Amino acid sequence: MAPLLLQLAVLGAALAAVALILISFVAFITATEMPHLHRHEDEKFFLNARVQREALPSIRDSPTKQLSVVVPSYNEEKRLPVMMDEALGYLEERQKQDPTFTYEVIVVDDGSKDETSKVAFKYCQKYGSDKVRVITLVKNRGKGGAIRMGVFSSRGKKILMADADGATKFPDIEKLEKGLNDLQPWPDQMAIACGSRAHLEKESIAQRSYFRTLLMYGFHFLVWFLCVKGIRDTQCGFKLLTREAASRTFSSLHIERWAFDVELLYIAQFFKIPIAEIAVNWTEIEGSKLVPFWSWLQMGKDLLLIRLRYLTGAWRLEQTRKVN
């Protein structure tokens, strides 16, 4: 009996090794060498408040604002106004209190099929195109791809990623700013502060089904095991980066959909960019684009591919990266 069990164990280990080699080979041959940063001609411009086309700036330009807020939006005509009203209300009040404070909000319409761009453009007309800009992508790139286009068109010294659903209370940006400042001195002016919902985990477990809780724990384990250590919540859409950190990480980003946050933080840890994880107020908003099982499955696959492609050398991180 014992020899049979030993043989089965050896066979199982051999099959697992073969499977890993096969998956690694597929991950290697299907990988693109560097992230595709091409921008369609129409995506190089935005409409100002007078409905005239103006060229977008570049992340390589010197910053002219203290803060850029990048809002990725896909079919968000209903949820976007609530978020924009809160964000702009806060930003305008902050500017009244401190006239030296300058900002811009960049709404990136990720190939929406509804009136997202028109809804966002109303804010451009109300506040002016120096404060609110709308970038309409020709086709859907995914959340990570949309944020990257916004980041590459931003003018801020600091760049905030904020979801269109307004799930995180916008004034919590002050918590991220403090977390960022506490990381000083910043190596090469690079630092990141991540909003976190980890402190809400017990409450969320009580409200979720056992299946969704199992998926959540499985995803967290894969993130820790394969890619990112020390960050409990990689997926919160509220992140603040210095301009230099945003340029370095997004220039190397390959993943454009839901798991892009994980690769972003993987890249940051590779370059030894300091990261703070800061608890924020968060409320689940109806209308999420995530389909529980299939989205988690897709993200799990992406995590495995991220690890294998960097491990096999299909993807390599360089000190500098040209942005088109």
Legacy VTK file of the C-alpha trace (Angstrom):
# vtk DataFile Version 3.0
C-alpha trace
ASCII
DATASET POLYDATA
POINTS 324 float
0.000 0.000 0.000
2.787 2.386 0.977
4.691 1.982 -2.348
1.454 2.681 -4.245
0.822 5.870 -2.276
4.418 6.921 -2.859
4.050 6.327 -6.597
0.832 8.351 -6.685
2.494 11.175 -4.795
5.438 11.187 -7.213
3.062 11.092 -10.179
1.029 13.971 -8.735
4.144 16.049 -8.168
5.357 15.314 -11.701
1.998 16.315 -13.210
1.982 19.513 -11.152
5.497 20.345 -12.341
4.554 19.695 -15.970
1.429 21.847 -15.593
3.461 24.700 -14.080
6.024 24.506 -16.879
3.254 24.480 -19.485
1.456 27.445 -17.910
4.751 29.346 -17.635
5.489 28.643 -21.305
2.040 29.877 -22.366
2.413 32.972 -20.164
5.806 33.675 -21.739
4.849 33.288 -25.406
1.586 35.244 -25.048
3.201 38.203 -23.254
3.993 41.472 -24.956
7.487 42.732 -24.187
6.454 46.173 -22.946
3.082 47.774 -22.212
1.294 49.197 -25.231
1.073 52.940 -24.691
-0.342 54.024 -28.038
-2.872 56.842 -27.887
-5.440 57.269 -30.678
-5.235 60.631 -32.432
-8.615 61.732 -30.995
-7.391 60.860 -27.486
-4.658 63.501 -27.665
-7.197 66.298 -27.308
-9.988 67.449 -25.004
-12.859 69.874 -25.506
-12.617 73.103 -23.542
-15.658 74.887 -22.104
-16.134 76.674 -25.454
-16.306 73.268 -27.200
-12.956 73.818 -28.915
-10.280 71.160 -29.158
-7.103 71.637 -27.128
-4.044 69.420 -26.930
-3.645 67.450 -23.725
-0.482 67.930 -21.637
1.985 65.156 -20.838
3.142 63.549 -17.600
6.646 64.545 -18.746
5.752 68.247 -18.518
6.447 70.175 -15.329
3.431 70.202 -12.973
1.255 73.308 -12.892
-1.359 72.130 -10.350
-1.033 70.871 -6.808
-3.526 68.058 -7.341
-4.912 66.067 -10.257
-7.925 63.829 -9.672
-8.335 61.051 -12.255
-11.794 59.500 -12.454
-12.146 56.400 -14.701
-15.720 56.124 -15.921
-17.496 53.450 -17.928
-21.263 53.826 -18.365
-21.413 56.060 -15.292
-24.012 58.667 -16.340
-26.118 57.902 -13.251
-23.472 57.530 -10.541
-20.940 60.124 -11.721
-22.887 63.292 -10.729
-23.011 62.337 -7.047
-19.270 61.766 -6.954
-18.473 64.933 -8.936
-20.707 67.109 -6.767
-19.007 65.892 -3.602
-15.474 66.104 -5.020
-15.836 69.533 -6.599
-17.688 70.871 -3.567
-14.779 69.823 -1.374
-12.107 71.087 -3.784
-13.783 74.463 -4.291
-14.185 74.966 -0.548
-10.552 74.022 0.017
-9.477 76.539 -2.601
-11.543 79.244 -0.884
-9.807 78.458 2.391
-6.386 78.342 0.711
-6.167 80.384 -2.530
-2.746 78.861 -3.280
-4.349 75.416 -3.633
-4.876 74.450 -7.285
-6.505 71.362 -8.739
-7.960 69.661 -11.784
-10.410 66.802 -12.196
-9.922 64.565 -15.228
-12.848 62.327 -16.115
-11.764 59.542 -18.455
-14.707 58.087 -20.361
-13.557 54.545 -21.085
-15.533 54.016 -24.291
-18.938 54.310 -22.594
-22.139 53.450 -24.435
-24.240 55.916 -22.444
-24.031 59.689 -21.891
-21.064 59.640 -19.494
-19.018 62.160 -21.517
-21.956 64.569 -21.843
-22.696 64.379 -18.117
-19.029 65.014 -17.278
-18.756 67.857 -19.811
-21.493 69.788 -18.001
-19.056 70.126 -15.097
-16.404 71.381 -17.508
-18.812 74.076 -18.672
-19.751 74.957 -15.086
-16.257 75.095 -13.566
-14.146 75.727 -16.675
-11.766 73.446 -18.538
-8.804 74.492 -16.400
-10.477 72.690 -13.500
-12.482 69.924 -15.191
-11.467 68.027 -18.308
-13.067 65.095 -20.070
-11.048 62.578 -22.070
-13.178 60.285 -24.217
-11.403 57.087 -25.225
-12.157 55.686 -28.670
-12.573 52.162 -27.321
-12.816 50.520 -23.929
-9.379 49.848 -22.422
-10.364 48.753 -18.932
-10.130 50.633 -15.648
-6.338 50.492 -15.480
-5.994 51.659 -19.075
-8.407 54.545 -18.504
-6.575 55.702 -15.377
-3.258 55.503 -17.190
-4.569 57.784 -19.966
-5.703 60.263 -17.318
-2.428 60.088 -15.430
-0.439 60.693 -18.615
-2.567 63.804 -19.294
-2.388 65.249 -15.780
-0.748 68.440 -14.511
-0.641 67.798 -10.759
2.275 67.422 -8.363
0.166 64.743 -6.738
-2.289 62.500 -8.576
-5.346 60.939 -6.962
-7.195 57.958 -8.414
-10.881 58.111 -7.443
-13.731 55.831 -8.531
-16.757 57.321 -10.279
-19.187 55.710 -7.836
-18.055 57.931 -4.950
-17.778 54.944 -2.607
-14.932 56.614 -0.698
-15.713 59.929 0.998
-13.695 62.516 -0.898
-12.510 64.516 2.148
-10.530 61.395 3.102
-7.944 62.642 0.640
-6.560 64.552 3.625
-5.814 61.222 5.316
-3.905 60.083 2.222
-1.996 63.364 2.065
-0.931 62.952 5.674
0.058 59.328 5.013
2.090 60.463 2.014
3.828 63.213 3.986
4.654 60.778 6.789
6.695 58.739 4.286
9.143 61.595 3.703
11.896 61.836 2.704
10.669 60.401 -0.601
13.352 58.600 -2.662
13.501 60.335 -6.060
10.319 62.203 -5.026
8.323 58.955 -5.245
5.694 57.782 -2.753
2.208 56.253 -2.743
-0.653 56.342 -0.225
-3.325 53.663 -0.702
-6.812 54.002 0.698
-7.785 50.823 2.520
-11.017 49.072 3.488
-9.229 46.348 5.457
-10.606 47.729 8.744
-14.122 47.061 7.398
-13.416 43.395 6.626
-15.305 41.914 9.595
-18.410 43.943 8.762
-18.249 42.980 5.082
-17.912 39.280 5.943
-21.090 39.477 8.003
-22.960 40.870 4.980
-21.503 38.536 2.334
-22.381 34.974 1.436
-19.922 32.223 2.405
-19.058 31.786 -1.273
-18.152 35.465 -1.787
-16.192 35.451 1.479
-14.257 32.404 0.269
-13.513 34.158 -3.037
-12.333 37.254 -1.163
-9.956 35.301 1.063
-8.696 33.303 -1.922
-7.951 36.488 -3.843
-6.171 38.072 -0.870
-4.022 34.951 -0.477
-3.072 34.956 -4.173
-2.161 38.653 -4.017
0.086 38.018 -1.007
1.553 34.765 -2.312
2.194 35.845 -5.908
2.659 39.592 -6.068
2.322 42.113 -3.241
3.420 41.774 0.372
2.372 44.035 3.230
-0.700 45.672 1.656
-3.986 44.247 2.973
-6.272 46.004 0.469
-4.787 46.415 -2.986
-8.112 47.011 -4.749
-9.453 50.178 -3.131
-9.837 52.737 -5.932
-8.654 55.670 -3.794
-4.882 56.060 -4.218
-2.642 59.114 -4.063
0.704 59.157 -5.867
3.420 61.724 -6.299
3.855 62.713 -9.934
7.173 60.895 -10.110
5.725 57.686 -8.646
2.769 57.802 -11.050
5.051 58.263 -14.039
7.364 55.411 -13.007
4.644 52.869 -12.197
2.085 53.578 -14.921
4.803 53.675 -17.591
5.604 50.041 -16.766
2.028 48.810 -16.345
0.837 45.922 -18.549
-2.498 44.953 -16.977
-5.296 47.328 -17.981
-8.306 45.727 -16.330
-9.376 44.908 -12.770
-6.089 43.467 -11.482
-4.059 46.498 -12.581
-3.827 47.751 -8.957
-1.876 44.633 -8.007
0.665 45.043 -10.795
0.934 48.761 -9.998
1.890 47.974 -6.401
4.133 45.095 -7.521
6.017 47.589 -9.706
6.169 50.100 -6.855
7.645 47.526 -4.487
10.171 46.470 -7.156
11.385 50.069 -7.407
11.301 50.368 -3.589
8.772 53.189 -3.710
7.474 53.718 -0.151
3.794 52.851 0.263
1.417 53.806 3.083
-1.900 52.003 3.608
-4.482 54.352 5.097
-7.953 53.453 6.405
-10.726 55.384 4.617
-14.488 55.670 4.917
-16.110 53.471 2.290
-19.684 52.588 1.391
-20.753 49.966 -1.150
-22.638 51.654 -3.985
-25.080 49.823 -6.246
-24.170 49.419 -9.893
-20.745 47.753 -9.608
-19.324 46.466 -12.922
-17.786 43.476 -11.134
-19.540 40.137 -11.673
-18.560 38.279 -8.453
-17.454 34.858 -9.718
-16.177 35.653 -13.224
-14.444 38.883 -12.223
-12.606 37.149 -9.356
-11.671 34.322 -11.741
-10.301 36.831 -14.274
-8.335 38.629 -11.558
-6.967 35.335 -10.261
-5.769 34.456 -13.750
-4.194 37.901 -14.120
-2.361 37.522 -10.797
-0.857 34.231 -11.915
0.158 35.723 -15.266
1.695 38.785 -13.607
3.900 36.596 -11.434
4.865 34.124 -14.150
5.600 36.759 -16.796
7.934 38.698 -14.521
9.447 35.453 -13.223
10.181 34.108 -16.713
11.495 37.439 -17.964
8.678 37.950 -20.479
8.082 41.247 -18.695
10.997 43.297 -17.400
11.062 46.487 -15.390
13.306 49.272 -16.626
14.497 52.350 -14.804
13.012 54.663 -17.428
10.183 54.274 -19.889
9.200 56.502 -22.779
5.574 57.681 -22.728
3.899 58.219 -26.104
LINES 1 325
324 0 1 2 3 4 5 6 7 8 9 10 11 12 13 14 15 16 17 18 19 20 21 22 23 24 25 26 27 28 29 30 31 32 33 34 35 36 37 38 39 40 41 42 43 44 45 46 47 48 49 50 51 52 53 54 55 56 57 58 59 60 61 62 63 64 65 66 67 68 69 70 71 72 73 74 75 76 77 78 79 80 81 82 83 84 85 86 87 88 89 90 91 92 93 94 95 96 97 98 99 100 101 102 103 104 105 106 107 108 109 110 111 112 113 114 115 116 117 118 119 120 121 122 123 124 125 126 127 128 129 130 131 132 133 134 135 136 137 138 139 140 141 142 143 144 145 146 147 148 149 150 151 152 153 154 155 156 157 158 159 160 161 162 163 164 165 166 167 168 169 170 171 172 173 174 175 176 177 178 179 180 181 182 183 184 185 186 187 188 189 190 191 192 193 194 195 196 197 198 199 200 201 202 203 204 205 206 207 208 209 210 211 212 213 214 215 216 217 218 219 220 221 222 223 224 225 226 227 228 229 230 231 232 233 234 235 236 237 238 239 240 241 242 243 244 245 246 247 248 249 250 251 252 253 254 255 256 257 258 259 260 261 262 263 264 265 266 267 268 269 270 271 272 273 274 275 276 277 278 279 280 281 282 283 284 285 286 287 288 289 290 291 292 293 294 295 296 297 298 299 300 301 302 303 304 305 306 307 308 309 310 311 312 313 314 315 316 317 318 319 320 321 322 323
